[in-house]
Amino acid sequence: MFALRIGFLDVGWIDLLDILIVAILLYQIYNLVRGSVASRVFVGYLLVYLFYLTVKGLGLSLLTTILEYFISVGALALIIIFQQEIRRFLLLIGKSTSFANNKWFRRWLLRQSRDVDQAAVLKPLVEACKTLAAEFAGGLIVISKNDELVKYVESGQIIDAEISKPLLLAIFSQYSPLHDGAVIINDGRIQAARCILPVSDDDNLPATLGFRHRAALGMTEVTDATVIAISEETGRVSLAVNGELQYNLGITELEERLRTYLLQPSQRQGLAPS
Ligand SMILES: Nc1ncnc2c1ncn2[C@@H]1O[C@H](COP(=O)(O)OP(=O)(O)OP(=O)(O)O)[C@@H](O)[C@H]1O
C-alpha cells in the first residue's frame, strides 16, 4: 500500500517512517555536535559522501573505488573522532528511557537507596554556597540523582557525613587539604571531597571560565547529577545540569532551580536556561 506517489517514485508508510526516524537521528546528532570541531568533521564527511554518490551515479569507476575505500576507513575514523558525542548520545538514550524515570526501578534495581528529603538537603547547601560566594572561597559541589557516581567518589577522599553548612565551609576553606576538587553529595550525605570530575570539551564555553566550570559541565554531560560551581575569582555561582551551564545565578535563583530540579522525578525536565 502506497502513501503517495512522487513522479515515478512510490512512497509507502514504511518509507515515511524510515525517513522520519533518519531525520530525528540526524537532528539529534546535529544537536550533539553543534558548535564543536566534530560538527565540521561531520559536515565534511557528509559532503564527501554526497560527492561519492554523484561520482557513482556518473559511473566513474576508479574514483568510486577510491572513495569507497576512503568512506569505509572514514567510518572507523568517525567513531574515534566522535567518541565523546557517541557516548553522550547513548547516555541520552539511556537517560530518556522510562526505566530510568521509574521510581521502583531506581530504588530497587539501580540504587536500592532510601528516599531522601531533598528539601532538607537544600537549606545547608544553599547557605554554604551563599557564604562561599560572598567570601570568594571557590567551590565545586555535585549533587547526585539517579546515576551511580562511584568512579568519581573513589577518585577523592571518602567522608560520608551528614550534610551541614559548617562542614561544607570547612572543606572549601583555603587552609583545608580537601578544598581542591569536588564534593559529592549523595542521599543527603557528603560522600566524598577532593573528587576529580570529567572535563567538558565544549567549545562554546566562555574563555573566562576555567577548569572548575568545565568540570561542572563535564560531569553533567555524562551523568544526571547537578553541579554547583562557585568561582574563586568572581564569587559568581553557576549551576550545571543536563550538559548546560547557567552562569551568575543569585542565591534565591539557585535555590529555586535546585528545588525544581532535585524534587522533580523526571530527568529531562531540568532547568530552563537563564
Ligand atoms: N576536573 C576537575 N575536577 C575537580 N575539580 C577541578 C577540576 N578542574 C578544576 N578543578 C577545581 O577548580 C579549581 C580552579 O580551577 P580553575 O582556576 O582552572 O577554574 P575556574 O573555572 O577558572 O575557577 P575560578 O573562577 O574559581 O578561578 C582547581 O583548583 C580545582 O580545585
PDBQT file of the ligand as one rigid body, heavy atoms in Angstrom, charges set to zero:
ROOT
HETATM    1  N1  LIG A 301      38.447  18.129  36.647  1.00  0.00    +0.000 N 
HETATM    2  C1  LIG A 301      38.309  18.698  37.848  1.00  0.00    +0.000 A 
HETATM    3  N2  LIG A 301      37.718  18.002  38.836  1.00  0.00    +0.000 NA
HETATM    4  C2  LIG A 301      37.550  18.549  40.043  1.00  0.00    +0.000 A 
HETATM    5  N3  LIG A 301      37.928  19.792  40.371  1.00  0.00    +0.000 NA
HETATM    6  C3  LIG A 301      38.526  20.539  39.438  1.00  0.00    +0.000 A 
HETATM    7  C4  LIG A 301      38.747  20.037  38.132  1.00  0.00    +0.000 A 
HETATM    8  N4  LIG A 301      39.346  21.007  37.409  1.00  0.00    +0.000 NA
HETATM    9  C5  LIG A 301      39.494  22.062  38.233  1.00  0.00    +0.000 A 
HETATM   10  N5  LIG A 301      39.005  21.785  39.452  1.00  0.00    +0.000 N 
HETATM   11  C6  LIG A 301      38.988  22.653  40.646  1.00  0.00    +0.000 C 
HETATM   12  O1  LIG A 301      38.808  24.003  40.225  1.00  0.00    +0.000 OA
HETATM   13  C7  LIG A 301      39.831  24.808  40.785  1.00  0.00    +0.000 C 
HETATM   14  C8  LIG A 301      40.037  26.047  39.983  1.00  0.00    +0.000 C 
HETATM   15  O2  LIG A 301      40.398  25.734  38.635  1.00  0.00    +0.000 OA
HETATM   16  P1  LIG A 301      40.432  26.915  37.557  1.00  0.00    +0.000 P 
HETATM   17  O3  LIG A 301      41.002  28.161  38.159  1.00  0.00    +0.000 OA
HETATM   18  O4  LIG A 301      41.021  26.380  36.303  1.00  0.00    +0.000 OA
HETATM   19  O5  LIG A 301      38.874  27.071  37.307  1.00  0.00    +0.000 OA
HETATM   20  P2  LIG A 301      37.957  28.339  37.070  1.00  0.00    +0.000 P 
HETATM   21  O6  LIG A 301      36.741  27.819  36.355  1.00  0.00    +0.000 OA
HETATM   22  O7  LIG A 301      38.742  29.463  36.436  1.00  0.00    +0.000 OA
HETATM   23  O8  LIG A 301      37.525  28.680  38.525  1.00  0.00    +0.000 OA
HETATM   24  P3  LIG A 301      37.586  30.095  39.300  1.00  0.00    +0.000 P 
HETATM   25  O9  LIG A 301      36.613  31.008  38.582  1.00  0.00    +0.000 OA
HETATM   26  O10 LIG A 301      37.150  29.700  40.662  1.00  0.00    +0.000 OA
HETATM   27  O11 LIG A 301      39.021  30.521  39.230  1.00  0.00    +0.000 OA
HETATM   28  C9  LIG A 301      41.003  23.855  40.901  1.00  0.00    +0.000 C 
HETATM   29  O12 LIG A 301      41.926  24.319  41.849  1.00  0.00    +0.000 OA
HETATM   30  C10 LIG A 301      40.315  22.593  41.363  1.00  0.00    +0.000 C 
HETATM   31  O13 LIG A 301      40.039  22.646  42.761  1.00  0.00    +0.000 OA
ENDROOT
TORSDOF 0
